[in-house]
Amino acid sequence: MNIRNARPEDLMNMQHCNLLCLPENYQMKYYFYHGLSWPQLSYIAEDENGKIVGYVLAKMEEDPDDVPHGHITSLAVKRSHRRLGLAQKLMDQASRAMIENFNAKYVSLHVRKSNRAALHLYSNTLNFQISEVEPKYYADGEDAYAMKRDLTQMADELRKQVEQKERGRPTTLSPGEPPRGGESCGTG
């Protein structure tokens, strides 16, 4: 199984996956809108044959009065590939990209009140919290839970990883540059 950033040529297959998996479907222009506006935020899971078996379609919210935050528009994994951790990996990858590219503080999503499997994933595995109930959110009149995931801890972990990598790299000095604290100076 491979998870990678979605490319424009993946968008039709992402839509096909959506049609197979979810009652909420989007026109192709919506996929292009996400793919062109926030190309670094959507990811696909592909099987060993390169077929798309899952995806996450994500964007940044553009509210100037709020802190930077992302939104998961759609997450789907084909039934044949569920319970393998793909949804979690897709969501974590999109969240990480939101932090790295846009300094996102949290990510939001909507989920049907009746979708117990998704609620379990979001609440128990991914640490989303219900922020409110949105009555009749879906076209069929079903209510949605608006949920949020705080990205502060993930951002801190990413920052620590970067710091550790930077500390582990050998430092090369430019000719004539004096050594900084802790570096040894040798003759060659």
Rosetta blueprint (number, residue, H / E / L):
1 M L
2 N E
3 I E
4 R E
5 N E
6 A L
7 R L
8 P H
9 E H
10 D H
11 L H
12 M H
13 N H
14 M H
15 Q H
16 H H
17 C H
18 N H
19 L H
20 L H
21 C H
22 L L
23 P L
24 E L
25 N L
26 Y L
27 Q L
28 M H
29 K H
30 Y H
31 Y H
32 F H
33 Y H
34 H H
35 G H
36 L H
37 S H
38 W L
39 P L
40 Q L
41 L L
42 S L
43 Y E
44 I E
45 A E
46 E E
47 D L
48 E L
49 N L
50 G L
51 K L
52 I E
53 V E
54 G E
55 Y E
56 V E
57 L E
58 A E
59 K E
60 M E
61 E L
62 E L
63 D L
64 P L
65 D L
66 D L
67 V L
68 P L
69 H E
70 G E
71 H E
72 I E
73 T E
74 S E
75 L E
76 A E
77 V E
78 K L
79 R H
80 S H
81 H H
82 R L
83 R L
84 L L
85 G L
86 L H
87 A H
88 Q H
89 K H
90 L H
91 M H
92 D H
93 Q H
94 A H
95 S H
96 R H
97 A H
98 M H
99 I H
100 E H
101 N H
102 F H
103 N L
104 A L
105 K L
106 Y E
107 V E
108 S E
109 L E
110 H E
111 V E
112 R E
113 K L
114 S L
115 N L
116 R H
117 A H
118 A H
119 L H
120 H H
121 L H
122 Y H
123 S H
124 N H
125 T H
126 L L
127 N L
128 F L
129 Q E
130 I E
131 S E
132 E E
133 V E
134 E E
135 P L
136 K L
137 Y L
138 Y L
139 A L
140 D L
141 G L
142 E L
143 D L
144 A E
145 Y E
146 A E
147 M E
148 K E
149 R E
150 D E
151 L L
152 T H
153 Q H
154 M H
155 A H
156 D H
157 E H
158 L H
159 R H
160 K H
161 Q H
162 V H
163 E H
164 Q H
165 K H
166 E H
167 R H
168 G H
169 R L
170 P L
171 T L
172 T L
173 L L
174 S L
175 P L
176 G L
177 E L
178 P L
179 P L
180 R L
181 G L
182 G L
183 E L
184 S L
185 C L
186 G L
187 T L
188 G L
